[in-house]
Amino acid sequence: MPRIVPNPMDASRYFDHAATTPLDPRVLEAMLPSLREGFGNAHSIHSSGVAAHAAVEKAREQVALAVGAEDPSLVVFTSGATEAVNTVIRSWEGGIVSPFEHSAVRETAALFDAKTMDWDGERFSRSAQTYQLACLMRVSNETGRSFEPETAREFAPLVLSDMTQALGKIPVDVSEIDFAAFSAHKIFGPKGVGALVRNAYENYKPLLAGGGQENGFRSGTLNVPGIVGFGAAAELAVEEMAPRAAHAAQLRAIVLDGLEGVSDLRVNGGKDAVPHILSLSFLGLEGETLVLEADAGGFAVSAGAACSAGSTDPSPAILAEGLTAEWARGTVRLAFGPSNTAQSAHDLAKILRRSAQTLRTMRKVA
């Protein structure tokens, strides 16, 4: 029998924008010419190829401007942030990483027995040893906690920062670090395209060999429509950063107000967390159960990073917040976007409150 696919979710009830975002119609509009008549290979020398190349270079300029790159040539287009961080970490064969890193950084670094920075709840402890490469993200994808990547230079002369969740949420400036990674689908752009911005060259080893595209830094035929969409999305992300942040802050306040008085509830991320991501831990509950309760009510939230879905182990990033494993297992993440409304935020808070109370009552009876 054919699998029954549920109807598309009401966009106002989609609270998982840290996992992925819908494609902005304006971004799609920018992509359409490259999807239709402008299908040329950007490295061909005929007119179709030249036009495709021009579209790529315009997008490169848009991304460079959005992230504060001093020169557009520093932007290397990739399939996403995962490829970007893999390229850098494998080039330097590990180093030291923060405990908050995305699994793409954490798992790649683990292949080389990389060390983990010690976090005391407010700052990273100095290390007696110096490494070649330090990895410190700009904004945590799980809690919204923000960091200053350049401070990682006390651990290593070279710094890699996963800035995927920062672009469009807070000002981004890559000029003070050596490598930064981005993904378009986190900023209402297309999936399957991202960028590595590089300010360092020594020991850099391309992950993919082949035709020598991207000045030899990343081989493979360029995804012209995706790159064009990334450029358009990056430009919009910066232009609309302030109103998006204000809207997210309003929604965050509504949810927290709706959960006021719920016992054994903790807000993660610290005082400097971006408003767009709200991480909540409910003691004694399972985050995935709360996710399913929300889904039954028509809402999309997550129990943590989508890339780690299916794992029963507490998230290292949540444990780094100072939570015990029992607290960490009860974590849910809400990530706000422009399509969410005040009413949907209010209704979601009601569902989470009611679910927490019901599940705790059931546990007592059991």
C-alpha positions, -999 to +999 in steps of 0.1 A: +000+000+000+012+035-007+025+054+024+000+080+036+018+114+038+003+139+062-009+172+050+016+200+051+019+217+084+004+251+091+034+273+088+024+293+119+028+261+140+063+252+127+086+259+156+117+241+143+135+267+123+169+257+137+165+224+120+156+239+086+136+267+072+111+270+044+123+285+011+115+322+010+094+329-021+117+358-030+147+334-029+129+309-052+121+338-076+158+346-077+166+310-084+141+303-112+162+318-141+191+294-132+167+265-129+151+272-163+170+289-192+202+297-173+212+261-168+248+264-181+279+251-164+296+280-147+330+268-159+321+266-196+335+294-218+305+298-241+277+323-235+256+301-213+285+292-191+296+329-188+261+338-177+260+311-151+295+322-139+282+358-135+253+346-115+276+327-092+300+356-087+270+379-078+260+354-052+296+352-039+296+390-034+262+388-016+274+362+008+308+379+014+290+412+022+266+394+046+293+377+066+319+405+066+344+388+043+371+413+032+371+398-004+345+377-022+372+354-033+375+341+003+340+325-001+342+289-012+308+273-021+302+239-007+273+215-002+267+229+033+284+236+066+290+199+073+313+197+042+329+230+052+339+220+087+350+185+076+374+200+051+391+222+077+392+197+106+405+170+083+432+193+070+446+199+104+437+165+118+417+175+148+427+200+175+405+212+203+367+218+202+341+233+225+316+210+241+288+229+225+297+221+189+274+207+163+278+169+157+295+177+123+323+193+142+323+171+172+323+137+153+348+148+127+372+160+154+367+127+173+382+109+143+415+125+153+411+122+191+406+159+194+404+174+229+374+192+243+376+226+260+366+228+297+336+250+304+329+263+339+294+277+331+306+311+322+339+307+303+364+282+289+393+273+311+427+280+297+447+250+284+483+244+292+487+229+258+485+247+225+468+231+195+469+238+158+432+244+154+404+254+178+367+251+170+342+274+186+308+281+171+292+316+171+257+304+181+247+271+195+222+252+173+207+236+204+204+263+230+210+296+212+240+304+235+263+328+218+301+328+219+330+350+206+350+327+183+381+348+183+385+340+221+394+305+210+428+318+198+441+312+233+439+275+225+453+276+189+467+299+163+439+289+139+402+292+146+372+275+129+337+288+137+305+271+127+284+303+121+254+285+106+230+296+133+244+331+136+238+344+101+206+364+101+202+364+138+232+385+150+258+405+131+285+382+116+321+392+110+345+366+097+375+389+094+389+380+129+389+343+124+405+319+100+375+297+089+338+300+091+311+276+079+275+284+067+244+266+053+218+283+031+188+262+044+191+278+079+183+312+065+153+305+042+175+294+014+178+261-005+191+229+009+224+214-004+245+245-005+267+264+019+300+280+022+334+280+038+350+314+043+387+311+046+413+336+058+441+310+061+457+288+035+486+269+050+480+231+053+445+235+037+437+202+019+406+202-003+382+174+007+372+168-030+396+163-059+385+168-094+381+197-118+397+223-095+366+245-093+365+272-066+401+281-073+411+246-064+396+247-030+365+226-038+361+205-069+328+197-085+303+213-109+288+243-092+252+241-080+243+274-097+206+276-087+215+268-051+243+293-050+221+320-064+195+312-038+221+313-010+232+347-022+196+360-022+188+345+012+220+359+028+212+394+016+177+392+029+189+377+062+210+408+069+184+433+057+156+417+078+178+408+108+164+434+132+126+428+126+131+390+127+149+393+160+122+415+175+096+390+164+115+361+178+119+379+211+081+386+213+073+349+207+099+337+232+084+360+258+049+346+251+060+310+255+079+317+287+050+336+301+027+307+292+050+283+311+054+304+342+048+284+373+056+250+357+078+231+383+112+217+375+116+236+343+149+252+332+157+276+304+191+269+288+215+291+269+224+318+293+215+355+293+232+361+259+213+334+240+197+346+207+159+350+210+153+328+180+162+295+198+145+285+231+159+254+249+137+241+277+145+212+300+117+195+320+131+174+349+119+137+348+104+138+314+116+127+280+121+153+254+109+131+225+077+124+243+070+161+246+079+165+209+053+138+200+027+155+223+033+188+205+031+171+171-003+155+181-014+191+187-002+202+153+031+217+163+066+210+152+094+213+178+124+192+184+142+173+212+175+188+201+196+189+170+178+173+140+212+158+130+213+139+163+177+126+162+173+090+171+201+090+197+191+082+232+222+097+248+219+131+264+233+158+242+269+169+250+258+205+244+230+203+269+252+185+295+277+213+290+250+237+303+255+220+337+225+197+336+224+161+348+215+134+324+180+133+338+175+170+332+191+168+298+168+140+286+138+162+292+150+189+268+129+204+239+140+231+215+117+257+200+131+278+171+111+308+160+106+322+125+086+349+107+057+326+100+050+319+137+023+341+153+016+353+188-015+330+189+005+299+178+032+306+205+005+310+231-012+277+220+021+258+219+029+269+255-005+256+266+002+222+250+037+220+266+023+230+300-006+205+298+016+177+285+042+182+313+015+182+340-002+151+325+030+131+320+042+138+355+008+128+370+010+095+350+045+089+363+033+093+399+004+069+393+027+044+377 
